[in-house]
Amino acid sequence: LEKNWKKYAVSCAGLIVLMIIILQTRAVWAALAISLLMLSLLFLLMTPRIKVLKAKTQWIRKLIFGGLILLFLGSLATWVARDIFPFNKMAQRIETVFDPDYASNQWRVEMWTASKNLFADHLWSGVGAGNWKVEIYPYYSEFLPSVFKHWRNPHNDYLWVGSEKGFPGLVLYVLMFLALIWQGLKLIFKAKTFEETMQAFSLLFGLFGYMVISFFCFPMERLYPLIMIGLMAAFLILPGQDRS
């Protein structure tokens, strides 16, 4: 990007990060952290093997090292200022991720357990698309009385797909993501410029994030994540000249 478009892109990225912090959605925080780690590992493993990246080795190492330092300092600052508003809210929110007695964590375990049992009882055929919310009631009766009485979805897209479409549907669903990851790796090796390489890495970063969020939340139910994953898939699949 050039001139004003670059400024708009950087501004939007900054606003997105700010919104992620304000919303305090733990699944998104986990997705960012895990995606950053996976992307850093990919950079370190693939840089020596790719000509386009070899010339940028020092720059990439500085970028990764600087990012990890910022992540560490941010975590340290949040912990040190955990009694000061608004850092106290963020610190408390992060601590709940590792608290097994936290209500939201307990609900997720209940939903996952019930969905796993539903999936096991309909392993090959599933209960049919859209029928999870109908068929799940007998399976969570063991958890009643529970504060979370009306389950709309299992907060895990993989269990959701498996219980509704059966094991074959789950395999195809996972293979779709694996195929996109493979395509992203092929783009990285075939890239002729540093910009093309970074675009492929960025698409993989978004793909990893979506897969992590799918484990803790339900992006499959929301229109915006589906549009985003569709666009990322299109950029990964189409040849470079068509993407431009």
N, C-alpha and C positions, 0 to 999 in steps of 0.2 A: 504494500500500500504506500501511497505517497501523499504528502501534504496534509490536507484537512481530513482525509479518510483515515490516515494513520492516527491523528489526534482523536477522532471519533472512536476508533477501535480501542485505543488505550483507555479513554474515558469510560467506555462501556465496560471494559474488563474490570476497571477499578470499582465501578458501581456494582457490578455483579459480586465481587468479593465482599464489598461492604454489605450487600443484601444478604449474602450467605451468613455473615457474622451476626447480623441483626436478627435473622429468622431463627437462628440457633437450632437448626435441624441436624440432629446427630448423625443421621444416615449420610447426609451430604458432607459433613465434616470427615466422617470415616472414609467416604469415597475419595475426597481430595487427598487425604493423607496416604491412603493405599495406592492411589493412582500416581502420585508424585514419587513414591518409593519404587513402584514398578517401572515408571518412565526413567528414573535415574539409573536403575539396573540395566535397562535396555541401552541407554546411552553408553554406559561404561563397557558393556559387553560388545556392542556393535561398532563403536567408534574406530577401533583398530582395523576392522574388516571393510570399512566403507571409505572409498577415496574422497568422497565429498566431505566427510566428517574429519578425515585425518588432518586436513589443513586447519581445522577449527578445534583441534584437540585441547589446546590450552584454554581456549574460550569456553568450551563445553565443561571442562573440569571446574573452571572458576564459577560457571553458572550453577552447576550442581552443588559445589561446595558452599557457594553463597546462599543458595536456596535452603540447604540443610541448616546452615547457621541461622538464617532468618526464622526457620521453623522452630529451632531450638530456643532462640531468644524470645520468640513470641510465646512459646509454651512456658518458659521460665518467668517472663513478665506477668503472664496470667496467673501463675502459681504464687508469685511474690505479692501481687496486688489482688489476691483472691478475696480480700475483705473490703475492697474499695469498689464502689459502683462506677461503671457497669461491669468491671472485671469479675466481681463476685458472682454475678449471674452466669457468666461464661464458665468460670471455674466450677461452679456447682453443676452446670449442665454437662461438662466434660466428665466430672466425677461419677455422674449417674450411669455413664456407659459401662463402668466396671462394678456397678452396684447390683447384685442379683436380687435384692429386695425392692428395688425401685419398681413402682407399679407398671410402668410402660414395658420394662424388661420382662416382668412376670407375665403380662398379657401376651407378649410376643412368644414366649416359650409355650404358653397354653395354646395359642393359635397354631404354632408350628407343630406341636405334638398332635393336636386334633387333626390337622391337615395331613400329617404324615400317616396317621392311622387310616384316614379316608383314602389316601393315595395307595396304601398297601392293600386295602380291601377291593380296590378297582384298578389294579396295577396295569392291566393291558388295555382296557377299554376306556377308563376314566368315567366320570359321571356326566360328561357332556359340557360343552362350552356354556358358560353362564350359570351353571347349576351348583357351583360350590356353595353359594350362600343358602341354597335350599337343602343340600345334602349334609351340610356340616353340623347341623343342630344336634343330632344324636351323639356326635363325637365329642362335643365339649360339655355335655351334661355333667361329666365327672368333675368339671371345674366350677360348677355352680354351688353356692352363690358367688358370683364374681362381679366386680364393679363394671367390668367391660362385658356387658350382656349381649349386645347386638353387634356381631361381627360382620363387617361388610366385605372384607377380604383377609387373607392370611398374613399380610405384611411380608410376603415373600413370593415374588413372581414365579420362582422355580417350583415351589410347592403348589402354587396356584395352577400353573400350566400342567404339572404332573397329575394333580388330582382331577382336573377337568378333561385332559386329553390323554391321560395314561402315560405309561413309560415311553412308548414310541413318540408321542408328541413332545415329551420332555427332551428326549434325545435330539430330535430335530430342532427344537428351540435352542439348545446349547450349541449344536453344530452350526447354527446360523452365526452365533457370536464367534466361534472358533474360526469359521471361514472368513469373517471380516478381519479378525486379528491376523490370519495368514496373509490376507490381501494387503493389509497395512504393512506387514514385514516385507512383502514383495515390493511394494512401492518405495520403501526405504532403500532397499538394495538397488533398485532400478533408477532412483532419482539422479538427475544430472546436475542439479544445483542444490546449494545449501537450503534455499527457500523451499524447494519441493520436499526435501528431507524433513524440515521442520514442520511442514504442513502435515505430512504423514504421521510424525510423532504426535502432533497436536490432536489429530483424529483418533489415534490410539488412546491418548489420554482421556478423551471424552468417552470413548467406548469402554475403557476400564472403569471409569466412574459410574457409567450407567449400569454396568454389571454388578458393581458393589452395592449401589443403591437398591437394585432389584432384590438383593438378598435381605435387606432390612425394611424395605418400604414397598410401594406398589406403583411404580412409574407406568406400568402397563395399563393402568386405569385412567391415566391423565393424558390429555391431548398434547400438551406442550412437549413432554419428554419423548413421545412417540414421533412428533414432527422432527425433533432434534436428532434422534437416533436414525430416522429415515434419511435426513440430509447427510449425516456422517457416513451412513452406508453408501449413499449415492456417490459421495466424493471418494470413497475408498474403492468402489467398483469401477467407476468410469475412467477411461484413459485420461491422461493429463490434458490433452488438447480439448477434450470435451468438458473437463472441469473448468477450464479457463473460459 
